[in-house]
Amino acid sequence: MRCQYLLYAVCLATWSWTNAELFTAISEVEPLLETHKKIIDDLDDYIQKEEKRLYVLKKHLNLYKKEHGMAMEDIPNYLGNPINAFTLIKRLTTDLDFIEKSIKIGTGDVKAALQWTKKLLALEPKHPRARGNVPHFQKTIAETEVKLKRRRRGETGEDDEEEDSKPMSYLSKERKVYEALCRGEIEIPSEMSRRLKCSYLTENHPFLKLAPIKMEQMYIDPDIVVFHQVLSDDEIEHIKDMAKPRFKRAVVHDPKTGELVPAHYRISKSVWLKDEESDVVSRVSRRVADFTGLTMDTAEELQVVNYGIGGHYEPHFDFARKEENAFKKSSGNRIATVLFYMSEVAQGGATVFTELGLSVFPVKNAAVFWLNLHPSGEGDIATRHAACPVLRGSKWVSNKWIHQGGQELLKPCNLEYQQEDVMRKIPRPISRTSR
């Protein structure tokens, strides 16, 4: 319970005073009143905080009971409502974490207890109970700090607490932008939108002269383009049928080891399909080469992903940062991303670019394309993006990640060298409510 360590340490100090000789002068006993007042204040503060904490926990408990009762009355209809299904997932994830943290508050102020114990040892160095408590308190503090670091680390992989604290303020701001983009509350400014065009793509491959592809600019510098009608319904169903029996929890590249691992910030199921497995898959890869003008020799396999209700992928980069080892075994970094939309999404599921203030909502049969790297080969941090939670329906996508190897003559560098940590001059996004 909160303050139990602190009160225990104070009581030890009091015990050491009260076990002094009985004929001690009154003037020497007076300091005990200060300790007495400290105990009263700490206990009063402790009770108030405990009452507040228990009140919050009771509110959650009552809500859980109410929702559980409603669900058990008619389970199919209850879970058939996407809002009910989403809030159920939320109560068992985010809300449950909050409840766990509220309960763990009761572990107490161990640092203050350690400080009081050291003060006691300064007065009575041979106090056996206090000497035994010091290593116990130190171990508890160390374990708590390790857990805190792991919770804060997320995708950054940082070990140092000071380094963790710096991106936290940035991440909290980014989180607000991410959520606002998913709600459709932010849009690109008119100075950008009036420059955007729609056209037919006829370059890159002779076949496009006969069958040009509809091309819609979504952003300029960095260039983000949507190619329409580049995947047929039959191809989509074929790819889905291949993927369904093999779905597993989606993974990400660990920034330290480069291995594929599950992550709390990516909630979906995925599978990888090779060109050799199906003529449809190989045909899709050739089509990607046609409309991107890039070679598929070093591209990754086609990844198929399904997001259910609440499925999302929090802000991330597709390329590996300098300090990461994600693609050391591959043919260079991920130079480009092609993301196919294989379904409409009733609500939610947009692809959002948090640095640009851009939201791209799924359009079945279309694909969104962007370059992850500057011409210099350094990562373009303006391409940081995310997949918004699916609120209603199901979201099917597939993506092709294209690597640098073999692109030297197709996408050559220019005379200007761009650093990874240099941010472009990006027009400030605007809020829809400001109009």
N, C-alpha and C positions, 0 to 999 in steps of 0.2 A: 504494500500500500504506500501511497505517496507520503513522503516525509518519515516513514518508519525508520529508515537508516539514520536520518538526521536526529529524530527524537531519541533513538537508541543511543547515539553518540553523546547527546546532551545529558541523557540520564546517567551514562557512565561517568561523565564529568561531575555531575551532581553527587553521585555515589562516592566518588573519590574525596569530595569535600566533606560530605556528611559522615564519613568514616574516620574523620580526624579526631583528635583528642577532645573529650567532652568539655574540658575546662577552657577551650579556646575563647578568647575575648569576643564580646558581641560585635565589635568593630570588624573582626575578621570573618564573621558570619554574614555581615551585611551584603557582600557580593553575591551571596546565594539568592537574594531577592531579584537581582538582575537576571540570573539564570532562570529563576521561577517565572519572571515576566516573559523571557524568551520562549519558554515552553508553552505558556498560555497563548502567545501570539502565533507560534508555529502551529499549535494544535487547532486554534481557531481558523487559521488560513487553510490548514489541511482539510478540516471538516467542510468549509465552504466549497473548496474545489472538488472534494469528493461528492458532495450533494449535487453540484452542477454536472459533474461527469456522469453520475448515476441517472440524473434526469434525462440526459441525452441518450444514454443507453436504453432507458425505459421507452423513450419515444421510438427508437429503432425496433425494439422488441415488439411493441404494440403494432407497428406497421407491418413487421414480418408476420405476426399472427393474423392480422386482418387480411393481408394479401394471400397468405397460405389458405385461409378459410375460403376465400373467393375462388381460388384455383381448384380446390378439391371438390367444390360443388359442380363444376363442369370443366374438366381439364382440357379437352380438345378446343372448346370455344375460348377458354382463357388464354391458352398458348397460341391460338390462332390469331389473336390480336397482336400485331407487331409491337405495339407500345408495351403491352404486358410482357411479351417475351424479352424485349430489350431491357426493361426495368428489372426483370428477374435476373438476367445476366449481370446487370449493374450491381444489384444487391449482393450477389454472390462473388463479386470481384472488388470493385472500387469501394463500395460501402462496407464490405467485410474487412477490407484493409483498415478503414477508418475505425471500425469497432475494435479491431485488434490493437490498434495504436492507443485507443482510449483505455483499454484494459491494461495495456503495458505501462501506462502512465503510473500505475500503482506500484511499479518496481522501485520508485522512490528516487530522491535526490542523493545519489551515491557519492557524487563529488563533494557535496557539502558535508556528508557524513565522514568522508575521509579527512577533510580539513579539520573538523571538530576532533576526530580521533588523534590527529597529529598534535593538536593543541593540548589534548589530555596527556599525551606521551611527553610533551615538553615539560609538563608539571610533574608527571610521575612516570619516568622512563621505563620502569620495570612493571608497569601495569600489565598483567598477563592477558586479560581479555582484549584490551586495546591493541596490544602487539599482535595478537592473532587475527584481529579484524582487518588490519592494514592490507596484507596480501589478498584477502578476500575481496575487499573493496576495489583494489587495483585491478584484479582479474575481471570483476564485473564491469568496470569502466572500459577496459580494453575490449571486451566482447561486445559491449554496446556500440562503441565507436566503429568496430569492424562491420557490424550489421548496418549502421547508418551509412557508411561508405558504400557498401554493396547496393543499398537502396537508391542512393544518389547517382551511382555510376551510370546506369542505363546503357546507352549505346556508346558513350564516350570512351569507356575503358580506362578512365583516369583513376589513379590510386591515391594521389595526394589530395587531402581535404581542401587545401587552399585553392588548388587548381579546379576542384569540383565546384567550389562556391562561385567562381567567376562565370562559368557558363550557365549556372542556375538562373541568374537574373535574365539572361538572354533567352533561355529555354522557356521561362515562365511567360515572357513577352511573346515569344513565338507561339506558345500554346494558345494564347488569346487570339492571335491572328489566324491560326489553324482552325480554331472553332468558329470564328467569325466567317471565314471563307466557306466552311462547310455549311453554314447557315445561309450563305448567299448574301451576307451583309457588306461585303467588300468587292469592289470591281476596279478594273484598270482605268486610269484617267483618260479623258477624251483625247489628249495629245498623243496617246498611244493608239487608242481604238480607231481614230480616223485615218491612221496610216495602214491599217490592216486590209488585206485584199483576199478575194477568192479567185482562183484561176484553175486552169488545167495543166497538169504536169506532163510535159512531152519530152523532157530531157532525160539524161542518165542511161536510157536503153532504147534501141530502135523499136522495140515492141510498143513503147509508149506513144510512138507516132500514130500507131493504128488504134490503140486503146488507151487514150490519155486518162489520167486519174484526177478526180476532183480534189483540189487542194485548198485548204482554208488556213490562213495565218491566224494564230492565236496570240502571238507575241513576237516582237522583233528585238534582237540583241539582248538576251539570247533568243535564237529563233526556235519557236515552238509551233509545230504545224500539225493539223489534223488531215489525214488522207481518208476520204470517204469511199465506201463500197469497195474495200480492198479484201474483204473476207465474205464468202457466200454463206448462206444459211446451211447448205449441205456440208460445207467444210466445217462450220461451227459444230454441228451435231456430231460429225465424225470425230472431231477432236475431243468433244465432251465424252463421247462413248469410250474413247481410249483412256481418258483421264480418270473417270469415276471409280473404276475398281482399284486404282493405284494411289488414290489420294492419301497424303500424310500431312501432319502438321507442318505449316510453312516454316522455313528456316531463313536465317540471315548469315552473312559472313562474319565470324568473330574477328574484331579488329586486331587482336593480339596473335591468334593462332592461324587465322585464315580459313579455319574449318567452318562448315555449315552447322549452325546450332539454332534451336528454337529461341524466340525472344518474346517478352511480354508486350512489346510495342508493335508486334505484327500478329494479328489474329486472323488466320485463314488456313485453308488447306491447299496444297499444291502438289504438282507432279511434273517431271521433266520428260519430254518426248524427243527421241532422236529422229533425224531425217531418215535413217535407214529403216525405221519401223513402219513407215507409211508413205505412200506417194503423196498424200494430202499434206503431211507435215513438211516433206521436202519441197513441195510446190509453194507452200507458204514462205519458206526460207528464200526460195528464188525470187519470189515477189518482193520480199523485203529488200533484197539486193537491187531489184529494179527501181523501186521508188526512193531508196535512200542513196543509191550510187555508191554503196560500200560493199566490200567483199564479205562473204559469210564464212570464209576459210577459218577464221579464228573466233567466230561467234559462238555463244553458248547455245545449248539445246533450247528448244521451245519450252518455256515454263508456262503451265496452265494453272490458274489460281481461281478458287471459288471463295467468295466472302458471303457468309450467312448474315443473319440479323446481328448487328453489333460488330461485324467483322470490319477491321480497319488496319491501316499501316501508318504509324505516326511519322512525323517529318524525318527525312533521311536523305542521304546522297546515294546515287547508284554507283558512283566511282569510289575508289579507295583513296582515303586521305594519305598524305605523305608518311605519316607515322604508323600507318596500318600495314598489315602483311597479307591483306585479303587476296590479291591476285599475283603474288610473287611467282606462282607456278603456272600462270596463264601467259598468253601472248600480249602482255601489256595491260593497261587499265581499260575500263569500259568507256569507249569513246562515245557511244550513242545508245539510246534506248528507243525501242519501238513497242508500244503498248496497244494491243488489240482489244477492243470492246466486243465481247461475245454475247452480250445481253443488254437489254434496257434495264434500268433500275427504277423501281416505282418511286423511291424516295431515298436520298442520300447517295453515297458512293462516288462522289466527285473526286477527280485528281486535282489537287491544289498545289500551287507553287507559293510557298510562304514568303519568299523574298520579293516576289513579283506582284503579289496580290491577285493572282490569276486562278480562276476555277474553271476546270474543263469537265463538263458533265458527260457521262457515258452516252454514246450513240452507237447502237448495235451496227456491226459490219465495218465500223471505222477504226482507225489507228492513229494515235498521237505519237509524234516523233520529235526528239530533241537531241542535241549534242551535249554530252556531260563534261567535255573537256574544251579548254581553249585551244587555238591552233598550236600553241606552244607545247601542248600535251599535259599542261597543269589542269587540275580540277577547277571547274567553274562553280563556285559556291552559290551563284544565283539560281542554279537548277535544283536547289533543295526543294523537295516535294513530299507529298503525303497522300494517302488514300483515306477519304472520309468514311466514317461509320455508315454501314447500310442500315437504314431505319425501316424500310419496308421492301420486301422482295428479296431477290438474290442477285449477286453480281458475279458475272463470269468474265475473266480477262485472260489473255495470254501475252507473254512478252518475249522479245528477242533482245538480248544484250550483246552488243557488238564491241569487239576489242580492237585495240590499236594495231595489232600485228597485221601487216598486209595493206594498211591504209595509207602508207607513206606517200604514194603518188596520187592517191585518190583524194586525200585530205591533207595536203602539205602544210607545213608551218609557214608563217609569214615573217616579215622583217621585225615585227614587234614581239617582245617576249612578255607574256602575261604570267604573273605569279598567281599561285593558288589562293592566297589570302587577300588578293586585291578584289574589292567589290566594284562591279560596274556602276555607272551613273544610271540609276533606275528611277523612272518617274514615280512619284509617290502615289500609291493606291488611294482610292477615295472610298468613303463610306456611303452606302446607298441612302442612309437616313439623313445625310448632310445635304441632299438635293432638295 
